[in-house]
Amino acid sequence: MNPAPTPPLDKRALRARLRAERDAFVAGAPAAIMPPAPYLARLKPGLCVAAYLPLGSEADPALLADAARAAGCVLALPRTVDRATPIAFHRWLPGDPIETAAYGLRQPLADSPPIAPDIVLVPLVGFDSDGNRLGQGAGHYDRALAALPHVWTLGVAWSMQRVAALPVDPWDRPLDAIVTETGLFERKPA
């Protein structure tokens, strides 16, 4: 008798579980996420690094953004208009005005100049060793990264967000690497 096939993972249920686990993990005050050597080696004056301002218990990319600025890179943050419109990246410096958008997202003002990133620091809810990312579910980063096929992507997460495997849709783009408070996970070669 053949075993029953494993049912596909439900992304919505997995998101809820991982968010609850992430909230509990952050309550224990994990160590900061330090910039890994492969990321630092990519930083060059004039490159644009797109970061984000964390929401809730998301891993904070502040030290990665600080390292980029110290290397002479330009910083950008994502800006959303609505659920259907892909995010755009806008130039940003710490101290520049920020507005709160839908879902509590903190983003640059509409008049900040748009800019194309070279490196994108990507928030996530979960990840696996193949570099697959489970996002918030709106598809903003999926659409943005599809329009930027040559950028290097670095997921920023807590180590407890790693799972054995994630469900993957045709539009999902694996991240190049993921950094956590315990180190760097690079995607396994295909």
DALIN-V860315 format. One record per residue. N is the residue number from 1. RES is the residue in three letters. SS is DSSP state (~ for helix, > for strand, _ for the rest). PSI is psi in radians with two decimals (999 if undefined). D_CENTER is the distance of its C-alpha to the mean C-alpha in Angstrom with 1 decimal. Layout:
n:N res:RES ss:SS psi:PSI d_center:D_CENTER
n:N res:RES ss:SS psi:PSI d_center:D_CENTER
This chain:
n:1 res:MET ss:_ psi:2.27 d_center:43.1
n:2 res:ASN ss:_ psi:2.49 d_center:39.6
n:3 res:PRO ss:_ psi:2.66 d_center:36.8
n:4 res:ALA ss:_ psi:2.49 d_center:35.1
n:5 res:PRO ss:_ psi:2.57 d_center:31.8
n:6 res:THR ss:_ psi:2.23 d_center:28.7
n:7 res:PRO ss:_ psi:2.61 d_center:27.4
n:8 res:PRO ss:_ psi:2.59 d_center:23.9
n:9 res:LEU ss:_ psi:2.40 d_center:21.1
n:10 res:ASP ss:_ psi:1.95 d_center:20.7
n:11 res:LYS ss:~ psi:-0.70 d_center:17.1
n:12 res:ARG ss:~ psi:-0.79 d_center:18.1
n:13 res:ALA ss:~ psi:-0.70 d_center:19.9
n:14 res:LEU ss:~ psi:-0.73 d_center:17.2
n:15 res:ARG ss:~ psi:-0.84 d_center:14.6
n:16 res:ALA ss:~ psi:-0.79 d_center:17.4
n:17 res:ARG ss:~ psi:-0.82 d_center:18.3
n:18 res:LEU ss:~ psi:-0.63 d_center:15.0
n:19 res:ARG ss:~ psi:-0.76 d_center:14.5
n:20 res:ALA ss:~ psi:-0.73 d_center:18.0
n:21 res:GLU ss:~ psi:-0.67 d_center:17.7
n:22 res:ARG ss:~ psi:-0.75 d_center:14.6
n:23 res:ASP ss:~ psi:-0.78 d_center:16.8
n:24 res:ALA ss:~ psi:-0.69 d_center:19.7
n:25 res:PHE ss:~ psi:-0.81 d_center:17.9
n:26 res:VAL ss:~ psi:-0.53 d_center:16.8
n:27 res:ALA ss:~ psi:-0.41 d_center:20.4
n:28 res:GLY ss:_ psi:0.17 d_center:21.6
n:29 res:ALA ss:_ psi:1.23 d_center:20.0
n:30 res:PRO ss:_ psi:2.86 d_center:18.0
n:31 res:ALA ss:_ psi:2.74 d_center:18.0
n:32 res:ALA ss:_ psi:2.76 d_center:15.7
n:33 res:ILE ss:_ psi:1.99 d_center:13.0
n:34 res:MET ss:_ psi:2.57 d_center:15.1
n:35 res:PRO ss:_ psi:2.15 d_center:14.3
n:36 res:PRO ss:_ psi:2.74 d_center:15.4
n:37 res:ALA ss:~ psi:-0.76 d_center:18.3
n:38 res:PRO ss:~ psi:-0.57 d_center:16.8
n:39 res:TYR ss:~ psi:-0.85 d_center:14.2
n:40 res:LEU ss:~ psi:-0.64 d_center:17.1
n:41 res:ALA ss:~ psi:-0.42 d_center:19.3
n:42 res:ARG ss:~ psi:-0.33 d_center:17.3
n:43 res:LEU ss:_ psi:2.19 d_center:17.6
n:44 res:LYS ss:_ psi:2.55 d_center:20.6
n:45 res:PRO ss:_ psi:2.35 d_center:22.2
n:46 res:GLY ss:_ psi:-0.32 d_center:21.5
n:47 res:LEU ss:_ psi:2.68 d_center:18.1
n:48 res:CYS ss:> psi:2.17 d_center:15.5
n:49 res:VAL ss:> psi:2.09 d_center:12.1
n:50 res:ALA ss:> psi:2.10 d_center:9.7
n:51 res:ALA ss:> psi:-2.79 d_center:8.1
n:52 res:TYR ss:_ psi:2.77 d_center:7.8
n:53 res:LEU ss:_ psi:2.09 d_center:10.4
n:54 res:PRO ss:_ psi:2.60 d_center:9.6
n:55 res:LEU ss:_ psi:2.17 d_center:11.4
n:56 res:GLY ss:_ psi:-2.17 d_center:13.7
n:57 res:SER ss:_ psi:0.26 d_center:12.9
n:58 res:GLU ss:_ psi:2.59 d_center:9.1
n:59 res:ALA ss:_ psi:2.39 d_center:8.8
n:60 res:ASP ss:_ psi:2.12 d_center:9.9
n:61 res:PRO ss:_ psi:0.29 d_center:8.9
n:62 res:ALA ss:~ psi:-0.77 d_center:12.5
n:63 res:LEU ss:~ psi:-0.53 d_center:14.2
n:64 res:LEU ss:~ psi:-0.72 d_center:12.0
n:65 res:ALA ss:~ psi:-0.72 d_center:12.7
n:66 res:ASP ss:~ psi:-0.72 d_center:16.3
n:67 res:ALA ss:~ psi:-0.67 d_center:16.7
n:68 res:ALA ss:~ psi:-0.79 d_center:15.8
n:69 res:ARG ss:~ psi:-0.73 d_center:18.3
n:70 res:ALA ss:~ psi:-0.49 d_center:20.9
n:71 res:ALA ss:_ psi:0.02 d_center:20.7
n:72 res:GLY ss:_ psi:0.25 d_center:21.6
n:73 res:CYS ss:_ psi:2.76 d_center:18.3
n:74 res:VAL ss:> psi:2.45 d_center:17.7
n:75 res:LEU ss:> psi:2.62 d_center:14.8
n:76 res:ALA ss:> psi:2.76 d_center:13.3
n:77 res:LEU ss:> psi:2.66 d_center:11.5
n:78 res:PRO ss:> psi:2.62 d_center:10.7
n:79 res:ARG ss:> psi:2.25 d_center:13.9
n:80 res:THR ss:_ psi:2.61 d_center:14.8
n:81 res:VAL ss:_ psi:-0.90 d_center:18.4
n:82 res:ASP ss:_ psi:3.10 d_center:18.7
n:83 res:ARG ss:_ psi:-0.60 d_center:17.3
n:84 res:ALA ss:_ psi:-0.42 d_center:18.8
n:85 res:THR ss:_ psi:2.29 d_center:17.9
n:86 res:PRO ss:_ psi:2.62 d_center:14.9
n:87 res:ILE ss:_ psi:2.66 d_center:12.8
n:88 res:ALA ss:> psi:2.68 d_center:14.2
n:89 res:PHE ss:> psi:2.34 d_center:13.2
n:90 res:HIS ss:> psi:2.44 d_center:16.0
n:91 res:ARG ss:> psi:2.46 d_center:17.3
n:92 res:TRP ss:_ psi:2.49 d_center:17.1
n:93 res:LEU ss:_ psi:2.51 d_center:18.8
n:94 res:PRO ss:_ psi:2.33 d_center:18.7
n:95 res:GLY ss:_ psi:-0.32 d_center:21.6
n:96 res:ASP ss:_ psi:2.65 d_center:21.3
n:97 res:PRO ss:_ psi:2.55 d_center:21.8
n:98 res:ILE ss:> psi:2.51 d_center:19.1
n:99 res:GLU ss:> psi:2.75 d_center:19.7
n:100 res:THR ss:> psi:2.19 d_center:18.6
n:101 res:ALA ss:_ psi:-2.95 d_center:17.9
n:102 res:ALA ss:~ psi:2.62 d_center:17.9
n:103 res:TYR ss:~ psi:0.19 d_center:16.2
n:104 res:GLY ss:~ psi:0.17 d_center:16.3
n:105 res:LEU ss:_ psi:2.35 d_center:13.5
n:106 res:ARG ss:> psi:2.21 d_center:14.5
n:107 res:GLN ss:> psi:2.85 d_center:14.7
n:108 res:PRO ss:> psi:2.79 d_center:17.2
n:109 res:LEU ss:_ psi:2.76 d_center:20.6
n:110 res:ALA ss:_ psi:-0.48 d_center:21.6
n:111 res:ASP ss:_ psi:0.03 d_center:23.8
n:112 res:SER ss:_ psi:2.49 d_center:21.3
n:113 res:PRO ss:_ psi:2.34 d_center:21.3
n:114 res:PRO ss:> psi:2.63 d_center:18.8
n:115 res:ILE ss:_ psi:2.56 d_center:17.7
n:116 res:ALA ss:_ psi:2.16 d_center:16.2
n:117 res:PRO ss:_ psi:2.73 d_center:13.5
n:118 res:ASP ss:_ psi:-0.53 d_center:14.2
n:119 res:ILE ss:> psi:2.36 d_center:11.0
n:120 res:VAL ss:> psi:2.12 d_center:7.5
n:121 res:LEU ss:> psi:2.11 d_center:5.0
n:122 res:VAL ss:> psi:2.16 d_center:1.6
n:123 res:PRO ss:> psi:2.78 d_center:2.4
n:124 res:LEU ss:_ psi:2.88 d_center:5.0
n:125 res:VAL ss:_ psi:-0.63 d_center:8.7
n:126 res:GLY ss:> psi:2.82 d_center:10.0
n:127 res:PHE ss:> psi:2.81 d_center:10.3
n:128 res:ASP ss:_ psi:3.08 d_center:13.5
n:129 res:SER ss:_ psi:-0.19 d_center:15.3
n:130 res:ASP ss:_ psi:0.05 d_center:15.3
n:131 res:GLY ss:_ psi:0.10 d_center:11.6
n:132 res:ASN ss:_ psi:2.54 d_center:11.3
n:133 res:ARG ss:> psi:2.37 d_center:8.4
n:134 res:LEU ss:> psi:2.02 d_center:9.6
n:135 res:GLY ss:_ psi:-2.86 d_center:8.0
n:136 res:GLN ss:_ psi:-0.36 d_center:10.1
n:137 res:GLY ss:_ psi:-0.14 d_center:12.7
n:138 res:ALA ss:_ psi:-0.25 d_center:13.4
n:139 res:GLY ss:_ psi:0.15 d_center:12.2
n:140 res:HIS ss:~ psi:-0.89 d_center:10.9
n:141 res:TYR ss:~ psi:-0.60 d_center:8.1
n:142 res:ASP ss:~ psi:-0.84 d_center:10.6
n:143 res:ARG ss:~ psi:-0.70 d_center:13.3
n:144 res:ALA ss:~ psi:-0.78 d_center:11.7
n:145 res:LEU ss:~ psi:-0.53 d_center:10.8
n:146 res:ALA ss:~ psi:-0.57 d_center:14.3
n:147 res:ALA ss:_ psi:-0.12 d_center:15.8
n:148 res:LEU ss:_ psi:1.12 d_center:14.4
n:149 res:PRO ss:_ psi:-0.33 d_center:15.5
n:150 res:HIS ss:_ psi:0.02 d_center:16.1
n:151 res:VAL ss:_ psi:2.64 d_center:13.0
n:152 res:TRP ss:> psi:2.25 d_center:11.7
n:153 res:THR ss:> psi:2.28 d_center:8.1
n:154 res:LEU ss:> psi:1.91 d_center:6.8
n:155 res:GLY ss:> psi:2.53 d_center:4.4
n:156 res:VAL ss:> psi:2.09 d_center:5.3
n:157 res:ALA ss:_ psi:3.02 d_center:7.6
n:158 res:TRP ss:_ psi:2.58 d_center:11.3
n:159 res:SER ss:~ psi:-0.56 d_center:13.7
n:160 res:MET ss:~ psi:-0.13 d_center:15.2
n:161 res:GLN ss:~ psi:-0.09 d_center:12.2
n:162 res:ARG ss:> psi:2.30 d_center:13.5
n:163 res:VAL ss:_ psi:2.87 d_center:15.9
n:164 res:ALA ss:_ psi:-0.78 d_center:18.7
n:165 res:ALA ss:_ psi:2.61 d_center:17.7
n:166 res:LEU ss:_ psi:2.63 d_center:15.7
n:167 res:PRO ss:_ psi:2.41 d_center:17.4
n:168 res:VAL ss:_ psi:2.28 d_center:16.5
n:169 res:ASP ss:_ psi:2.82 d_center:17.5
n:170 res:PRO ss:_ psi:-0.50 d_center:18.9
n:171 res:TRP ss:_ psi:-0.13 d_center:16.2
n:172 res:ASP ss:_ psi:2.27 d_center:13.2
n:173 res:ARG ss:_ psi:2.13 d_center:12.1
n:174 res:PRO ss:_ psi:2.57 d_center:11.4
n:175 res:LEU ss:_ psi:2.69 d_center:8.9
n:176 res:ASP ss:_ psi:-0.62 d_center:11.2
n:177 res:ALA ss:> psi:2.86 d_center:10.4
n:178 res:ILE ss:> psi:2.33 d_center:8.6
n:179 res:VAL ss:> psi:2.43 d_center:9.9
n:180 res:THR ss:> psi:-3.10 d_center:11.3
n:181 res:GLU ss:_ psi:-0.24 d_center:14.4
n:182 res:THR ss:_ psi:-0.12 d_center:16.6
n:183 res:GLY ss:> psi:-2.87 d_center:15.5
n:184 res:LEU ss:> psi:2.35 d_center:13.8
n:185 res:PHE ss:> psi:2.04 d_center:13.7
n:186 res:GLU ss:> psi:2.53 d_center:14.4
n:187 res:ARG ss:_ psi:2.41 d_center:14.7
n:188 res:LYS ss:_ psi:2.46 d_center:18.3
n:189 res:PRO ss:_ psi:2.55 d_center:20.4
n:190 res:ALA ss:_ psi:999 d_center:21.4
